[in-house]
Amino acid sequence: MAAQQTPLRGKRVAFLAADGVEEIEYVEPRGAAERAGATVELISTQSGSIQSVQQDINKSKTYPVDKTVSEANPADYDALVLPGGVVNPDKLRQFPDAMRFVRAFFDQSKPVAAICHGPWSLVESGVVKGRTVTSFPSLRTDITNAGGRWVDEEVHVDSGLVTSRKPTDLPAFCTQMVNAIAKGEQAKVPV
């Protein structure tokens, strides 16, 4: 492949997910990152594997965890992706180490992408204030209460933070995710 076809060559991308991750919201962005040349690792709260779901309730495939959040160092990655599903981010936000992991990407000014219910991790880690974010519509109040501005858009990019609403937004989400990572756009903690 030519260099222009692999804009993420040499980049390491962490996908943070737990049991209950919406399969398509994990598989599609991971595939887009890998096709663009990135090395991808699945980070979770426990070792072994995680159980994905379809439409939030139907068990699907399991995926092997590469590292736990306590083993993974955010400094080793160029970007973070937060897939959705209702259960996945609800489980993640109960683990302080997982929320510190998310926050570290903002503290280190690295690109972050979150889809559907994935922005719950952004709310919990305190990085939404002053940002414009989209998500699954049910998170609107959570984002607003955390000081963010919620918009109903297919994909929204706010200084290196890429967010989308739902699985049908995946083509736009994946494109903007790859673009943000390739540019190294900085998702800083707002002041």
N, C-alpha and C positions, 0 to 999 in steps of 0.2 A: 504494500500500500504506500502511496505517496504521502509525504508529510502533511499536505493540506487535508487529506482524508483521515488523518489521525491527530487531530489537534490536542488530544489529551495524552499523547505519548510521554511517558516519564512522570505522569501525575498519579498520585495515590488518592483514592476516594474512599472515605468511610461511609458505609450505610448503617445507620443505627436503627435497629428494629428488635421487637420481641414477639412472643406468641401473639397471634391475632393480627399480624400484618396483612394488609390486603395484597394478595399475591400479585396482581397486575401492577400495582403501584410500587412493588419491589422489583419484579422481573423486568418490566419495560425500561425504567430508568437505569437499572444496572446494565442491561443489554446495550443501551445507548452509550453509556460511559465506556463500556468495554469495546464496543465497535469503534469508538473514537480514540482508542488506544490506552485508556486508563487501566491501572491495576486497582481492582475493587476488593474491599474486605468487608465482611458482614460482622458488625460489632453488636453485642447484645448484653443483657444483664446476667446471663448464665451461659456456661459452656455447653457443648453438645450441638443441638439443633433447635430451630424455632419452627413453630407450626403456622403456616400461612392459611388464609381463608379467602373465600370468594363471597362477595356481597355480605361481608362481615360475619356471617354465621355458618357457612358451609366449609368444613375442613377441606383443605387442598393438600399441597405438597409440604414437605419439611425441607429446610435449608440449613446446611452446616454453618455453625458460627466459627469465624476465624479467631476472634479474640473477645474477651469480656471487656466491659468498660473499665474495670479496674486494671486490666492488663494493657489496654490500648493507650497510647500517648497521642493526644491531638496534634502535637508538633510533628508527628510522623506523616501527617496527611495534608493534602493540598485543598481538600474540600469535604463537606459533609452533606449527605442526603438523608432526609427524614420521610420515609414512606408513611402512608396513612393506614386506614382501617380504624375503626373506633377503639377496639380493645388494645391494639399495639401502643399508641401514645399514652393511653390511660395507664397502662402498666409501666411504661418508661418513666412517667412523671412521678412515680412513687419511689424511684431510686435516685437519691441525691447524686451518686456517682455519674449516672446517665445525664442528669441535668448539668452537672459541672462539665461533662464532656461537650455538650452542646454549647454552653456558654464560652468555653475555651476557643471555639472556632471564631466567635465574634471578638473575643479579646485579642486573638491573633490576626484579626482582619482577613479571614479566609472566606471564600464563597460557601453559601449554605443554600440548599434547595429543600422545600417541604411541600407536600401535596396532601389535600383532603383534610384529615384530622391531624396530620403531622405537625401543623403549627401549634398544637397544644403544648408541644415540647418547647416551642419558642416562648409561649406565654409563661410556662412554669419556670423557665430559666431566666426570665426577666429581660428579654432582649427585644420586646415588641414596642415598648414606649417610643413614640416619635416616628414610627415606621408605618408605611402603607403596605398592607398585607391582604391577600385573598386566601380563602380556605373553603372547606365545606361550609355551607351557610349556617349551620348550627353553632359554629364557633364565633360568629359575629359578635355576640355579647361578650364572650371571654376576651377577644382581641381588643374590643373597645374599652372594656373595664381595665385592661392592662395598659392602656394609654396608646394603643395603636389605632390606625384608621383602617377600617375594613372596606374593601371594594369587591364588587361582584364582577370579576374579569376572568377570562380563560387562563391567563398567566399574568403575573405582575412581577416586575423586577424593581427592587429598591436597593440601590447601592450594593450589589452582590448578593442580595437575598432574593431568591426566586421562589414564588409560591403559586400554587394552582388549586382549583376547587375539587376536582373529581376525576375519575378514570377517563372520561371522554376528553379531558383536557391534556392527556398524556403526550400527544404529539407536540403540542406547543411547549409544554413543560420540559420535555426531554431536550428540545432544541435550545431553549433558553438556559437550561441547566448546563449543557455542554458549552454553550457560548460563555457563560459566566465563569466556569472553571477554566476554560482555555485562556480567557483574558486575565484570570486571577483577580477578578473584581472583589473588592473588599467589603465584607459584611461586618461593619464595625458596630460596636455597641453605641447607640445614640447617647449624646450627652445632654 
